[in-house]
Amino acid sequence: MNIKRLMIFIIIIIFSLGLLSYNSAGTMINDRLSELNGSNDDEKADIQFQRIIKVLENKDKDGVKKIFSQQALKEANDIDGGIDYIMDFYKGEMKSSKRTVARLDSVNYGDKKSELDCRYIVTTNEDTYIVFFIDQIVDTKNSDNVGIYMLQVIKESDKEKEFDGGGKKTRCAGIYRTNTTNLKIN
């Protein structure tokens, strides 16, 4: 009787180890596929970037509002004032751009979030700008978060004093404005 129990125990352990190794291999395969599909992040960023440039160059205030997630619009401090600000600030037509995209993924109790932090150096016929935006591409808990959360357009010459990649100094819902408060006042 003890030999049967020992055999069953050994079979259960072998089966469990097999499942663990299968899961690890699956995770490694998924990680590798994500690496290979990294260009999709660049493509997603480029699509949003083109939308942003189009509304800025066309001075399309309604279009600017449409690029933001519902949650960003709820959290933003004076979105209409931010749109007026950015329309006045950005000048010219884009001649060239250079992109940097970083993806941040998180899982919390099964809820998945992914965001793209996108920075473009944009040269127009009038100036050179940094166009930075945070694009929430996945939120399994709250779909209202999906879309652009933050947009910052600054002159490249102001990079040292105004840019921290959406960090503590500049992160806000909606449009970051130079030399103004971006905190929501309740």
C-alpha positions in Angstrom: 0.0 0.0 0.0 2.8 2.4 0.8 4.5 1.7 -2.6 1.2 2.7 -4.4 1.0 6.0 -2.5 4.7 6.7 -3.2 4.1 6.0 -6.9 1.1 8.2 -7.0 3.0 10.9 -5.2 5.9 10.7 -7.6 3.5 10.8 -10.6 1.8 13.9 -9.2 5.2 15.6 -8.7 6.3 14.7 -12.2 3.0 15.9 -13.7 3.3 19.2 -11.7 6.9 19.8 -12.8 5.8 19.1 -16.4 3.0 21.7 -16.1 5.4 24.3 -14.6 8.0 23.8 -17.4 5.2 24.1 -20.0 4.0 27.3 -18.4 7.6 28.7 -18.3 8.1 27.8 -21.9 4.9 29.4 -22.9 5.9 32.5 -21.0 9.2 32.6 -22.8 7.5 32.1 -26.2 5.1 34.9 -25.4 7.9 37.2 -24.3 9.8 36.5 -27.5 6.7 37.1 -29.6 6.3 40.5 -27.8 9.9 41.3 -28.6 9.4 40.4 -32.3 6.2 42.4 -32.4 7.9 45.5 -30.9 7.5 47.2 -34.2 3.8 47.2 -33.6 4.4 49.6 -30.7 6.2 51.8 -33.1 3.4 51.6 -35.6 0.8 52.3 -32.9 2.8 55.3 -31.7 3.2 56.6 -35.3 -0.6 56.4 -35.9 -1.3 58.5 -32.8 1.6 60.9 -33.6 0.2 61.5 -37.1 -3.3 62.2 -35.6 -1.7 64.7 -33.2 0.3 66.5 -35.9 -2.8 66.6 -38.2 -5.0 68.2 -35.5 -2.2 70.7 -34.5 -1.5 71.7 -38.1 -5.2 72.0 -39.0 -5.9 73.9 -35.7 -8.7 71.4 -35.1 -9.7 71.9 -31.5 -12.4 69.2 -31.6 -9.9 66.8 -33.1 -7.5 67.4 -30.2 -10.2 66.5 -27.7 -11.0 63.3 -29.6 -7.5 61.9 -29.3 -7.7 61.7 -25.5 -9.0 58.8 -23.4 -12.3 59.4 -21.6 -10.5 59.1 -18.3 -7.9 61.8 -19.3 -10.7 64.2 -20.3 -12.3 63.6 -16.8 -9.1 64.2 -14.9 -7.7 67.0 -17.0 -7.5 70.5 -15.5 -9.1 72.9 -18.0 -8.8 70.8 -21.2 -10.3 73.6 -23.3 -7.7 76.0 -22.0 -5.0 73.4 -22.7 -6.2 73.0 -26.3 -6.2 76.8 -26.8 -2.6 76.9 -25.4 -1.3 74.1 -27.6 -2.9 75.5 -30.7 -1.2 78.9 -30.2 2.1 77.3 -29.2 2.7 74.8 -32.1 3.6 76.6 -35.3 4.4 75.5 -38.8 4.2 72.4 -40.9 6.2 69.3 -40.0 9.3 68.7 -42.2 10.8 65.8 -40.3 10.5 63.8 -37.1 12.5 61.3 -35.1 10.8 58.9 -32.6 11.6 57.1 -29.3 9.0 54.7 -27.9 9.1 52.9 -24.6 6.5 50.4 -23.5 5.5 49.9 -19.9 3.5 46.8 -19.0 2.0 45.9 -15.6 -0.2 43.2 -14.2 -2.0 43.7 -10.9 -4.2 40.9 -9.6 -4.9 39.8 -13.2 -5.6 43.3 -14.5 -3.3 44.2 -17.3 -2.1 47.7 -18.3 0.2 48.7 -21.1 1.2 52.2 -22.1 3.5 53.7 -24.7 5.6 56.7 -23.7 6.3 58.3 -27.1 8.8 61.1 -27.8 9.2 62.7 -31.2 11.6 65.4 -32.1 9.6 67.4 -34.7 11.1 70.0 -37.0 8.6 72.3 -38.7 9.3 75.1 -41.1 9.2 77.5 -38.1 10.8 75.7 -35.1 11.9 72.4 -33.5 9.6 70.8 -30.9 9.5 67.8 -28.6 6.1 66.1 -28.9 5.6 63.7 -26.0 2.6 61.7 -25.3 1.5 58.8 -23.1 -0.8 56.4 -24.9 -2.6 53.8 -22.7 -3.0 50.9 -25.2 -4.4 48.3 -22.8 -6.4 48.5 -19.6 -8.4 45.3 -18.9 -10.0 46.8 -15.8 -11.2 50.2 -17.2 -11.5 50.7 -20.9 -12.1 54.5 -20.3 -8.3 54.7 -19.7 -7.4 53.5 -23.3 -6.2 56.3 -25.4 -3.9 59.3 -25.0 -3.5 60.3 -21.4 -1.0 63.1 -21.6 0.2 65.4 -24.4 3.2 67.7 -24.0 4.6 69.9 -26.8 7.6 72.0 -25.9 10.4 73.7 -27.9 13.4 71.5 -28.1 15.5 74.4 -26.8 13.4 74.1 -23.5 14.1 70.4 -23.0 16.4 70.8 -20.0 13.9 72.8 -18.0 10.6 71.4 -19.2 11.0 67.7 -20.1 11.2 64.7 -17.9 9.4 62.1 -20.0 6.1 62.2 -18.1 7.7 62.0 -14.7 6.9 63.7 -11.5 7.5 67.2 -12.8 5.3 67.0 -15.9 2.9 64.1 -15.7 -0.7 65.2 -15.9 -3.9 64.3 -17.6 -4.6 66.2 -20.7 -2.2 68.8 -22.0 0.9 69.9 -20.2 1.4 73.6 -20.3 4.7 75.3 -19.6 4.8 77.6 -16.6 1.2 76.7 -15.4 -0.2 74.3 -12.9 -1.4 71.0 -14.3 -2.9 69.7 -11.1 -6.6 69.1 -10.9 -8.2 71.3 -8.4 -11.3 69.6 -6.8 
